[in-house]
Amino acid sequence: MNRRALITLFFRYEPYILLTLVYFLAGRLGLSIEPVGTFATFVWPASAVALAALLLWGYRLWPAVFIGAALVNLSDGATIFAALMIGAGNALEALAGAYFLNYYVGFQPSLLRLRDNIGIIATAFIAPLLSASIGIASLWASGARRITELPSMWGAWWAGDALGILILAPLLLKWFSRPRFERTAGQYIELTLLTLLVFATSLFIFWLPQSSYFTYYVFIPLTWVALRTGPRGMSLSIALAALVALCGTLLGHGPFANGSLFQLAIFSATMGTVFLTFTAIVEERKHAQQELARHVTELETTLSKISSEDEAKKNFLAMLAHELRNPLAAILSSAELLRLESHEHSESALLVNTIGQHVNAMRGMLDDVLDISRISRNKLALRKEVVFVEDIVDRSVESTKPLLQSRGHRLHVHKPEEPLYMEADPIRVEQILVNLLNNAAKYTNPGGTIELSLRDDKNMAVLTLRDNGIGISRTMQKRIFEPFFQVQRGKLPTEGLGVGLPLTRQLVEMHGGTIEVKSEGEGKGSEFTVRLPLIRGRVEKPAKKPILTGTGNRTLRAVRNKRSILVVDDNEAAAHALKRLLELRGHEVHVAYSGLAALEAARMADHDILVLDIGLPDIDGYEVVRRLKQDNATNAALIALTGYGQTEDKEKAHEAGFHYHLTKPVGLKELEKAFKKALSSTAAASVEG
Ligand code: ADP
């Protein structure tokens, strides 16, 4: 065989050759240290080499262990039979250990989990039973040893193999496996310093003539290592401490110098077992904390994403509802116009009525959606004042009358003798009742009976609304106050958006009240009860407020006071419809479609009233009014007519100098009421001025 072939052969069998060599050297080293009966020793690093090699690079390497062990024993004078048997025993020990760890423990050489460390400890104590038993039996069978020598040899053999695995295997596994050493410079320095500390302490204990009192001092730096460096530092420190202890003891130093290696073995076994376990526990805890922190961060990210998505949805809803008001305004004004121009009872008049009703229904829904989104963004403020509850009941009944009548329902209202007062936002309390009345009207078959009663119960106003309508099943009763929830009843299309009741509940709760529902089930009617806190004691009866409804007179009489009005709106259809409507009322109307055009028109002619949209293409309505006021260019009554109906918008309009704020869409009645109010405040201002 030439050199080239030899080299090829070497590289082909390189792992086997290297392992055989390392195993042989480790074995020779072990047997050179105080062997018991030549063949057994307390120091057998070869068992760790074999186990680590099979775990890291596969079972296929077992022949190298077999040959290595056989060669060590042959070199020590064993018979071929005994050497082969011992080789087989040692290979079996490594194979059984590796198989146990892989199969039952699911071993990971990084030793980060408690199970891996416990697995190694168990393997260290169990697997050597095989090699010690087979080895000793074959020595006895080959006649090399007498039976009386066997127990002490077996003990040393088992202990040597066990200690080898316990002390050295973690070091080999950890340092030869991936991931490699990935630390920061600081951690690297800490590891080095701590390892040096373990080394120094071990030297102090095992090289200087100390009493055994100090033996366990080495546990102090080891504890530190366990807490700070994990299995990598620990495997190194254990091996280092054991090595120093062994050398010191062999040289006759330290606490075990007068005893036997057996005591050192017990010490090393304790150290290995305790600290491998301890490190793994610390490591698992750190890992769990990191996982927890990771989950918390993930959760926080998800939550903030959800809340920003939620915010975006709410903003979108608010914007959508607001944008839809503009076209509605145009439809409403046009419908009013058509109604005025059509003959009473004609088909077109009926159609126009239907349009009007539906626009009003849509307006109601948009308002509800806006309110819900405002409440969820904490942007809805109550304007509380002392109110006479009966008035609110009257107003609510009045505004739901058209719907109740159109469905042919009978409404009975019961009110108490004594007047009841609350401190509440009258608009919102009316909204609560209107929502409930509308639902009663919607969810009761035509010709139904609805009862509304108001009574005083222990300082609470109790409003009960009972209908004999389609009812609500018990399971659904729990859910109807959830936003956007609607009871699905067969294939019937649902009316509304499912925001009425949640909004109603929110408004009731904002007033410190409660709302509950009762129904005997489907088809058996429903009863809603609202409780709101009353004020006790003598209360000045507030002035009765006028009832505002969207339904106006069908025939339009020209007003006595003809006014000159400037309508400003960039939505040309809406502006035109409003102009026609006001003209039919006998007013003189001009139109402008932008802020600058409005300024010019207002400066050119004297107007009694300016009706201004806020969102204009060039300068907004606020700015128009500001500039007009600055130049003293107008004394007109200024009315903002916008899709923005929030309290801040009203305040902003007031600050800019408007006399009145209207939210689109508005009917003629509301407009004229606004004219009246705005004109009276300009008159008051001029009297004051
Ligand atoms: P919407 O009426 O727009 O669907 P609501 O929030 O006002 O939304 O009501 C939620 C659901 O509760 C309705 O879909 C309806 O099925 C049920 N509901 C409300 N009021 C009544 C009632 N008086 N009778 C029967 N069902 C009702």
Residues whose N, C-alpha, C, O or C-beta is under 5 A from the ligand:
A	BS01	ADP	N439 A440 Y443 G469 I470 G471 I472 I480 F485 Q486 V487 E495 G496 L497 G498 V499 G500 L501 P502 S526
